[in-house]
């Protein structure tokens, strides 16, 4: 692997791409450390040391690499873009106009990307307004007295507007940096930025286990983590290959077709999206209770007891079932067996032993529904690892091995390594994956 890295850096154009990616990541991480104008940095650090990262915005804080609770200019991270992309993917299925744009090819995809950018800025504006409002009221960091440690220098409207505009502009800059990596670097820019943010908090989360539980538990956690990573890599690479045969046909004087290929159906066809869906949905009642802390309602107490800490069995069961549901839901809208069967029939393709048309569609639906089940169970179990660790180890909920973080780290790392591998193979170098 070290030899492959050396070969990658010996190639001038590949070396330039890698160095460009590293430069963008450095700028990105620098922006995650610059505080937004109006923030009392010393009080924020004091509150973080006293209460930790146990807030209802832990998912957004994960995607911001801890920048959210520090109220930096990149506090929102990449989360608004992720949410906007998911919403647009869902709307493509619902709105015929967007579905027509998707079928237009590159021009239609460019238009959908433009809509995604606009929606990202709108969501960033809403999220920034909510976060700054919570910071001004002192509810952003639970357990920190706003009268003793105010997070902002001033609670005036001017400071509020400056912070909201700065955070929204920071999201726009993050989008630009991600697109620069995609165009001029290696790998998907947004995915690499997410990977950078998640990895940035990994060492501190791992070291927190050692400080709380000692070296023996730390060693066991590392060993379990390596096994989890190996299992995630195995499942992420697993796929069901459905063979497809194309019949020979004459076009003019030339013979076309007669080739064999396959349709790769991954076990985890949905990726990390179902976990994000389920986590976001479960944060809604916790957020509603957060804005009603002064209320004596029974529903606020019930949500605080069962849906805030995440260690209650009811929360775990609900989380698991939501992941299974969203896995089937997302796979159903991203893979259309009817469309695949029609395209195969149009170009003379067929699955051996299966007639073209409706029988092919039914067969693809049958295989997809059964291969999605182990993928859904796998996602649910991986997502529950931090919650189980929180119960047995009394560790922080941002447990390093498991959940959204490990899925993102392994998935993005595999995709990026494959892209570097393909670049190396074009130059007759031996790549990373043997």
C-alpha positions as a Python dict, from the first residue, in 0.01 Angstrom:
ca = {
    (1, 'X'): (0, 0, 0),
    (2, 'X'): (291, 238, 77),
    (3, 'X'): (435, 154, -263),
    (4, 'X'): (104, 244, -423),
    (5, 'X'): (109, 579, -244),
    (6, 'X'): (461, 637, -373),
    (7, 'X'): (351, 553, -728),
    (8, 'X'): (55, 790, -695),
    (9, 'X'): (280, 1078, -591),
    (10, 'X'): (533, 998, -867),
    (11, 'X'): (266, 1068, -1130),
    (12, 'X'): (256, 1447, -1185),
    (13, 'X'): (-115, 1492, -1261),
    (14, 'X'): (-225, 1249, -987),
    (15, 'X'): (11, 1418, -740),
    (16, 'X'): (-141, 1756, -822),
    (17, 'X'): (-491, 1623, -760),
    (18, 'X'): (-396, 1470, -425),
    (19, 'X'): (-218, 1784, -308),
    (20, 'X'): (-515, 1995, -420),
    (21, 'X'): (-751, 1778, -213),
    (22, 'X'): (-522, 1810, 90),
    (23, 'X'): (-512, 2189, 48),
    (24, 'X'): (-894, 2214, 33),
    (25, 'X'): (-927, 1991, 340),
    (26, 'X'): (-678, 2212, 527),
    (27, 'X'): (-879, 2524, 441),
    (28, 'X'): (-1197, 2346, 543),
    (29, 'X'): (-1061, 2242, 882),
    (30, 'X'): (-923, 2592, 938),
    (31, 'X'): (-1270, 2738, 884),
    (32, 'X'): (-1407, 2493, 1141),
    (33, 'X'): (-1186, 2654, 1406),
    (34, 'X'): (-1263, 3023, 1336),
    (35, 'X'): (-1542, 3145, 1567),
    (36, 'X'): (-1841, 3333, 1432),
    (37, 'X'): (-1837, 3709, 1513),
    (38, 'X'): (-2018, 3772, 1840),
    (39, 'X'): (-1931, 3441, 2011),
    (40, 'X'): (-1770, 3441, 2355),
    (41, 'X'): (-1506, 3175, 2286),
    (42, 'X'): (-1389, 3135, 2647),
    (43, 'X'): (-1743, 3077, 2778),
    (44, 'X'): (-1817, 2830, 2497),
    (45, 'X'): (-1505, 2628, 2581),
    (46, 'X'): (-1591, 2635, 2952),
    (47, 'X'): (-1943, 2507, 2882),
    (48, 'X'): (-1812, 2236, 2649),
    (49, 'X'): (-1571, 2115, 2916),
    (50, 'X'): (-1848, 2110, 3175),
    (51, 'X'): (-2135, 1950, 2982),
    (52, 'X'): (-1965, 1775, 2688),
    (53, 'X'): (-2140, 1702, 2358),
    (54, 'X'): (-2467, 1572, 2496),
    (55, 'X'): (-2707, 1792, 2298),
    (56, 'X'): (-3000, 1723, 2073),
    (57, 'X'): (-2791, 1842, 1778),
    (58, 'X'): (-2537, 1560, 1812),
    (59, 'X'): (-2602, 1435, 1456),
    (60, 'X'): (-2538, 1780, 1304),
    (61, 'X'): (-2242, 1819, 1539),
    (62, 'X'): (-2104, 1488, 1407),
    (63, 'X'): (-2120, 1613, 1047),
    (64, 'X'): (-1959, 1943, 1149),
    (65, 'X'): (-1668, 1776, 1329),
    (66, 'X'): (-1758, 1946, 1657),
    (67, 'X'): (-1775, 2291, 1493),
    (68, 'X'): (-2147, 2327, 1567),
    (69, 'X'): (-2122, 2348, 1945),
    (70, 'X'): (-1818, 2576, 1911),
    (71, 'X'): (-2027, 2813, 1691),
    (72, 'X'): (-1762, 2855, 1420),
    (73, 'X'): (-1817, 2998, 1071),
    (74, 'X'): (-1853, 2641, 936),
    (75, 'X'): (-2075, 2538, 1228),
    (76, 'X'): (-2349, 2392, 1009),
    (77, 'X'): (-2103, 2173, 824),
    (78, 'X'): (-2232, 1970, 532),
    (79, 'X'): (-2564, 1875, 694),
    (80, 'X'): (-2782, 2129, 502),
    (81, 'X'): (-2647, 1995, 172),
    (82, 'X'): (-2713, 1634, 276),
    (83, 'X'): (-3070, 1720, 377),
    (84, 'X'): (-3130, 1912, 53),
    (85, 'X'): (-2993, 1626, -158),
    (86, 'X'): (-3218, 1375, 17),
    (87, 'X'): (-3524, 1597, -27),
    (88, 'X'): (-3452, 1644, -399),
    (89, 'X'): (-3409, 1268, -447),
    (90, 'X'): (-3749, 1213, -289),
    (91, 'X'): (-3911, 1492, -492),
    (92, 'X'): (-3775, 1347, -818),
    (93, 'X'): (-4003, 1047, -761),
    (94, 'X'): (-4304, 1259, -663),
    (95, 'X'): (-4288, 1557, -904),
    (96, 'X'): (-4310, 1468, -1278),
    (97, 'X'): (-4117, 1780, -1383),
    (98, 'X'): (-3812, 1678, -1177),
    (99, 'X'): (-3839, 1321, -1304),
    (100, 'X'): (-3834, 1453, -1661),
    (101, 'X'): (-3525, 1662, -1580),
    (102, 'X'): (-3349, 1355, -1446),
    (103, 'X'): (-3412, 1170, -1773),
    (104, 'X'): (-3270, 1456, -1982),
    (105, 'X'): (-2916, 1356, -1894),
    (106, 'X'): (-2639, 1599, -1804),
    (107, 'X'): (-2841, 1917, -1867),
    (108, 'X'): (-3126, 1797, -1646),
    (109, 'X'): (-2886, 1687, -1373),
    (110, 'X'): (-2724, 2031, -1380),
    (111, 'X'): (-3064, 2189, -1323),
    (112, 'X'): (-3138, 1954, -1031),
    (113, 'X'): (-2796, 2039, -883),
    (114, 'X'): (-2887, 2407, -906),
    (115, 'X'): (-3213, 2343, -720),
    (116, 'X'): (-3015, 2152, -456),
    (117, 'X'): (-2790, 2453, -399),
    (118, 'X'): (-3084, 2688, -352),
    (119, 'X'): (-3254, 2449, -113),
    (120, 'X'): (-2926, 2407, 78),
    (121, 'X'): (-2902, 2782, 138),
    (122, 'X'): (-3264, 2793, 254),
    (123, 'X'): (-3212, 2506, 498),
    (124, 'X'): (-2885, 2660, 617),
    (125, 'X'): (-3065, 2987, 689),
    (126, 'X'): (-3331, 2804, 893),
    (127, 'X'): (-3078, 2593, 1085),
    (128, 'X'): (-2852, 2892, 1155),
    (129, 'X'): (-3150, 3091, 1287),
    (130, 'X'): (-3249, 2807, 1520),
    (131, 'X'): (-2896, 2743, 1647),
    (132, 'X'): (-2820, 3110, 1712),
    (133, 'X'): (-3156, 3148, 1887),
    (134, 'X'): (-3072, 2854, 2113),
    (135, 'X'): (-2725, 2996, 2179),
    (136, 'X'): (-2873, 3334, 2270),
    (137, 'X'): (-3122, 3177, 2511),
    (138, 'X'): (-2856, 2949, 2661),
    (139, 'X'): (-3031, 2622, 2561),
    (140, 'X'): (-2777, 2510, 2301),
    (141, 'X'): (-2550, 2347, 2561),
    (142, 'X'): (-2774, 2177, 2813),
    (143, 'X'): (-2665, 2215, 3174),
    (144, 'X'): (-2470, 2538, 3117),
    (145, 'X'): (-2610, 2840, 3302),
    (146, 'X'): (-2659, 3123, 3047),
    (147, 'X'): (-2641, 3386, 3319),
    (148, 'X'): (-2301, 3267, 3443),
    (149, 'X'): (-2154, 3171, 3103),
    (150, 'X'): (-2333, 3361, 2821),
    (151, 'X'): (-2234, 3214, 2483),
    (152, 'X'): (-2267, 3546, 2299),
    (153, 'X'): (-2114, 3884, 2374),
    (154, 'X'): (-2442, 4056, 2296),
    (155, 'X'): (-2803, 3945, 2260),
    (156, 'X'): (-2886, 4230, 2021),
    (157, 'X'): (-3053, 4189, 1684),
    (158, 'X'): (-2742, 4305, 1499),
    (159, 'X'): (-2527, 4027, 1649),
    (160, 'X'): (-2802, 3776, 1576),
    (161, 'X'): (-2821, 3873, 1207),
    (162, 'X'): (-2443, 3878, 1163),
    (163, 'X'): (-2410, 3527, 1308),
    (164, 'X'): (-2694, 3386, 1095),
    (165, 'X'): (-2554, 3540, 775),
    (166, 'X'): (-2200, 3422, 856),
    (167, 'X'): (-2307, 3062, 918),
    (168, 'X'): (-2521, 3057, 602),
    (169, 'X'): (-2232, 3196, 398),
    (170, 'X'): (-2008, 2932, 553),
    (171, 'X'): (-2239, 2662, 418),
    (172, 'X'): (-2218, 2817, 70),
    (173, 'X'): (-1836, 2814, 92),
    (174, 'X'): (-1843, 2448, 196),
    (175, 'X'): (-2054, 2363, -111),
    (176, 'X'): (-1803, 2546, -331),
    (177, 'X'): (-1507, 2364, -175),
    (178, 'X'): (-1678, 2028, -225),
    (179, 'X'): (-1745, 2101, -592),
    (180, 'X'): (-1383, 2209, -639),
    (181, 'X'): (-1265, 1871, -509),
    (182, 'X'): (-1505, 1686, -741),
    (183, 'X'): (-1393, 1886, -1047),
    (184, 'X'): (-1018, 1915, -988),
    (185, 'X'): (-934, 1649, -730),
    (186, 'X'): (-1002, 1281, -665),
    (187, 'X'): (-1323, 1140, -524),
    (188, 'X'): (-1656, 1297, -445),
    (189, 'X'): (-1598, 1636, -284),
    (190, 'X'): (-1895, 1639, -48),
    (191, 'X'): (-1827, 1284, 68),
    (192, 'X'): (-1463, 1365, 139),
    (193, 'X'): (-1562, 1672, 344),
    (194, 'X'): (-1806, 1461, 545),
    (195, 'X'): (-1530, 1203, 592),
    (196, 'X'): (-1293, 1476, 713),
    (197, 'X'): (-1541, 1604, 970),
    (198, 'X'): (-1624, 1260, 1105),
    (199, 'X'): (-1258, 1153, 1126),
    (200, 'X'): (-1162, 1477, 1301),
    (201, 'X'): (-1364, 1378, 1609),
    (202, 'X'): (-1265, 1011, 1604),
    (203, 'X'): (-936, 1029, 1805),
    (204, 'X'): (-1088, 1240, 2083),
    (205, 'X'): (-1390, 1007, 2115),
    (206, 'X'): (-1161, 705, 2128),
    (207, 'X'): (-928, 865, 2383),
    (208, 'X'): (-1226, 961, 2599),
    (209, 'X'): (-1299, 590, 2644),
    (210, 'X'): (-943, 536, 2771),
    (211, 'X'): (-967, 823, 3019),
    (212, 'X'): (-1302, 705, 3152),
    (213, 'X'): (-1247, 328, 3162),
    (214, 'X'): (-872, 264, 3151),
    (215, 'X'): (-643, 71, 2919),
    (216, 'X'): (-814, -270, 2945),
    (217, 'X'): (-1151, -142, 2828),
    (218, 'X'): (-973, 76, 2571),
    (219, 'X'): (-799, -230, 2426),
    (220, 'X'): (-1125, -427, 2414),
    (221, 'X'): (-1300, -136, 2242),
    (222, 'X'): (-1023, -111, 1981),
    (223, 'X'): (-1040, -486, 1917),
    (224, 'X'): (-1419, -477, 1881),
    (225, 'X'): (-1382, -171, 1658),
    (226, 'X'): (-1146, -353, 1422),
    (227, 'X'): (-1393, -642, 1399),
    (228, 'X'): (-1677, -398, 1327),
    (229, 'X'): (-1471, -228, 1053),
    (230, 'X'): (-1392, -565, 896),
    (231, 'X'): (-1762, -660, 904),
    (232, 'X'): (-1865, -325, 754),
    (233, 'X'): (-1610, -359, 473),
    (234, 'X'): (-1735, -713, 402),
    (235, 'X'): (-2101, -609, 385),
    (236, 'X'): (-2034, -288, 192),
    (237, 'X'): (-1849, -489, -74),
    (238, 'X'): (-2108, -769, -86),
    (239, 'X'): (-2340, -776, -386),
    (240, 'X'): (-2568, -1007, -577),
    (241, 'X'): (-2471, -1017, -944),
    (242, 'X'): (-2764, -1093, -1172),
    (243, 'X'): (-2632, -1214, -1512),
    (244, 'X'): (-2759, -1036, -1824),
    (245, 'X'): (-2714, -1164, -2180),
    (246, 'X'): (-2751, -938, -2484),
    (247, 'X'): (-2866, -1100, -2809),
    (248, 'X'): (-2678, -1048, -3134),
    (249, 'X'): (-2836, -808, -3383),
    (250, 'X'): (-2741, -670, -3723),
    (251, 'X'): (-2729, -292, -3776),
    (252, 'X'): (-2639, -229, -4137),
    (253, 'X'): (-2338, -447, -4209),
    (254, 'X'): (-2218, -463, -3850),
    (255, 'X'): (-2300, -713, -3578),
    (256, 'X'): (-2379, -574, -3233),
    (257, 'X'): (-2453, -742, -2901),
    (258, 'X'): (-2378, -1095, -2797),
    (259, 'X'): (-2202, -976, -2481),
    (260, 'X'): (-2257, -1086, -2123),
    (261, 'X'): (-2269, -858, -1822),
    (262, 'X'): (-2444, -841, -1485),
    (263, 'X'): (-2658, -614, -1268),
    (264, 'X'): (-2484, -558, -931),
    (265, 'X'): (-2734, -540, -643),
    (266, 'X'): (-2551, -441, -326),
    (267, 'X'): (-2656, -585, 7),
    (268, 'X'): (-2649, -231, 147),
    (269, 'X'): (-2815, -63, -148),
    (270, 'X'): (-2930, 238, 56),
    (271, 'X'): (-2594, 334, 211),
    (272, 'X'): (-2607, 550, 523),
    (273, 'X'): (-2922, 740, 422),
    (274, 'X'): (-3171, 532, 632),
    (275, 'X'): (-2967, 596, 948),
    (276, 'X'): (-2972, 971, 878),
    (277, 'X'): (-3347, 959, 809),
    (278, 'X'): (-3421, 771, 1131),
    (279, 'X'): (-3193, 989, 1344),
    (280, 'X'): (-3342, 1309, 1205),
    (281, 'X'): (-3697, 1187, 1265),
    (282, 'X'): (-3621, 1091, 1625),
    (283, 'X'): (-3466, 1434, 1689),
    (284, 'X'): (-3795, 1609, 1612),
    (285, 'X'): (-3970, 1521, 1943),
    (286, 'X'): (-3649, 1592, 2137),
    (287, 'X'): (-3623, 1932, 1968),
    (288, 'X'): (-3989, 2007, 2044),
    (289, 'X'): (-3931, 1922, 2409),
    (290, 'X'): (-3617, 2138, 2409),
    (291, 'X'): (-3821, 2446, 2318),
    (292, 'X'): (-4071, 2366, 2595),
    (293, 'X'): (-3832, 2304, 2885),
    (294, 'X'): (-4021, 2546, 3108),
    (295, 'X'): (-4348, 2364, 3050),
    (296, 'X'): (-4482, 2113, 3302),
    (297, 'X'): (-4655, 1904, 3036),
    (298, 'X'): (-4651, 1528, 3075),
    (299, 'X'): (-4541, 1475, 2713),
    (300, 'X'): (-4225, 1684, 2769),
    (301, 'X'): (-4127, 1469, 3068),
    (302, 'X'): (-4207, 1150, 2874),
    (303, 'X'): (-3988, 1254, 2578),
    (304, 'X'): (-3703, 1359, 2809),
    (305, 'X'): (-3716, 1019, 2981),
    (306, 'X'): (-3745, 798, 2675),
    (307, 'X'): (-3619, 982, 2366),
    (308, 'X'): (-3342, 1224, 2464),
    (309, 'X'): (-3059, 1019, 2611),
    (310, 'X'): (-3105, 732, 2364),
    (311, 'X'): (-3026, 456, 2614),
    (312, 'X'): (-3385, 349, 2679),
    (313, 'X'): (-3498, 21, 2514),
    (314, 'X'): (-3802, 195, 2363),
    (315, 'X'): (-3573, 441, 2187),
    (316, 'X'): (-3349, 161, 2057),
    (317, 'X'): (-3641, -45, 1925),
    (318, 'X'): (-3798, 258, 1758),
    (319, 'X'): (-3463, 356, 1605),
    (320, 'X'): (-3404, 3, 1472),
    (321, 'X'): (-3753, -27, 1320),
    (322, 'X'): (-3726, 315, 1156),
    (323, 'X'): (-3394, 218, 997),
    (324, 'X'): (-3546, -102, 856),
    (325, 'X'): (-3846, 90, 722),
    (326, 'X'): (-3639, 368, 562),
    (327, 'X'): (-3402, 112, 408),
    (328, 'X'): (-3687, -52, 218),
    (329, 'X'): (-3838, 289, 139),
    (330, 'X'): (-3516, 439, 2),
    (331, 'X'): (-3427, 129, -202),
    (332, 'X'): (-3775, 130, -354),
    (333, 'X'): (-3737, 488, -482),
    (334, 'X'): (-3376, 462, -601),
    (335, 'X'): (-3395, 128, -786),
    (336, 'X'): (-3689, 87, -1024),
    (337, 'X'): (-3720, -275, -1145),
    (338, 'X'): (-3976, -173, -1410),
    (339, 'X'): (-3739, 84, -1563),
    (340, 'X'): (-3445, -159, -1559),
    (341, 'X'): (-3655, -432, -1721),
    (342, 'X'): (-3777, -193, -1994),
    (343, 'X'): (-3423, -77, -2072),
    (344, 'X'): (-3301, -434, -2095),
    (345, 'X'): (-3586, -523, -2331),
    (346, 'X'): (-3521, -215, -2544),
    (347, 'X'): (-3156, -308, -2603),
    (348, 'X'): (-3212, -682, -2645),
    (349, 'X'): (-3096, -788, -2299),
    (350, 'X'): (-3243, -1069, -2091),
    (351, 'X'): (-3171, -1265, -1776),
    (352, 'X'): (-3100, -1631, -1860),
    (353, 'X'): (-3405, -1839, -1776),
    (354, 'X'): (-3630, -1533, -1730),
    (355, 'X'): (-3851, -1393, -2005),
    (356, 'X'): (-3814, -1026, -2093),
    (357, 'X'): (-4069, -769, -1977),
    (358, 'X'): (-4297, -829, -1678),
    (359, 'X'): (-4132, -1158, -1566),
    (360, 'X'): (-3794, -979, -1553),
    (361, 'X'): (-3946, -696, -1348),
    (362, 'X'): (-4102, -946, -1104),
    (363, 'X'): (-3774, -1136, -1072),
    (364, 'X'): (-3575, -818, -1000),
    (365, 'X'): (-3832, -710, -739),
    (366, 'X'): (-3816, -1055, -579),
    (367, 'X'): (-3435, -1054, -553),
    (368, 'X'): (-3422, -691, -439),
    (369, 'X'): (-3676, -738, -159),
    (370, 'X'): (-3487, -1035, -18),
    (371, 'X'): (-3140, -888, -46),
    (372, 'X'): (-3259, -567, 122),
    (373, 'X'): (-3357, -750, 443),
    (374, 'X'): (-3002, -843, 553),
    (375, 'X'): (-2889, -494, 450),
    (376, 'X'): (-3157, -334, 667),
    (377, 'X'): (-3075, -557, 967),
    (378, 'X'): (-2705, -481, 920),
    (379, 'X'): (-2766, -105, 920),
    (380, 'X'): (-2987, -129, 1228),
    (381, 'X'): (-2731, -331, 1425),
    (382, 'X'): (-2440, -105, 1328),
    (383, 'X'): (-2640, 204, 1426),
    (384, 'X'): (-2723, 54, 1768),
    (385, 'X'): (-2359, -9, 1863),
    (386, 'X'): (-2304, 340, 2017),
    (387, 'X'): (-2631, 314, 2212),
    (388, 'X'): (-2539, -30, 2347),
    (389, 'X'): (-2192, 99, 2440),
    (390, 'X'): (-2358, 390, 2619),
    (391, 'X'): (-2554, 142, 2834),
    (392, 'X'): (-2275, -105, 2916),
    (393, 'X'): (-1973, 127, 2924),
    (394, 'X'): (-2155, 443, 3029),
    (395, 'X'): (-1954, 605, 2751),
    (396, 'X'): (-2032, 915, 2552),
    (397, 'X'): (-2304, 871, 2291),
    (398, 'X'): (-2049, 971, 2025),
    (399, 'X'): (-1893, 626, 2059),
    (400, 'X'): (-1627, 603, 1786),
    (401, 'X'): (-1698, 254, 1648),
    (402, 'X'): (-2044, 213, 1508),
    (403, 'X'): (-2338, 413, 1390),
    (404, 'X'): (-2326, 681, 1126),
    (405, 'X'): (-1959, 763, 1177),
    (406, 'X'): (-1817, 419, 1098),
    (407, 'X'): (-2046, 374, 795),
    (408, 'X'): (-1933, 707, 652),
    (409, 'X'): (-1563, 651, 722),
    (410, 'X'): (-1552, 304, 567),
    (411, 'X'): (-1782, 386, 275),
    (412, 'X'): (-1605, 704, 166),
    (413, 'X'): (-1261, 551, 219),
    (414, 'X'): (-1349, 251, -1),
    (415, 'X'): (-1489, 470, -279),
    (416, 'X'): (-1190, 704, -276),
    (417, 'X'): (-939, 419, -275),
    (418, 'X'): (-1119, 261, -572),
    (419, 'X'): (-1094, 585, -767),
    (420, 'X'): (-722, 614, -693),
    (421, 'X'): (-689, 247, -787),
    (422, 'X'): (-850, 309, -1126),
    (423, 'X'): (-618, 605, -1187),
    (424, 'X'): (-316, 392, -1104),
    (425, 'X'): (-429, 105, -1324),
    (426, 'X'): (-451, 342, -1619),
    (427, 'X'): (-80, 406, -1572),
    (428, 'X'): (9, 35, -1529),
    (429, 'X'): (78, 72, -1158),
    (430, 'X'): (-23, -182, -900),
    (431, 'X'): (-301, -26, -697),
    (432, 'X'): (-429, -41, -341),
    (433, 'X'): (-682, -326, -373),
    (434, 'X'): (-515, -655, -453),
}
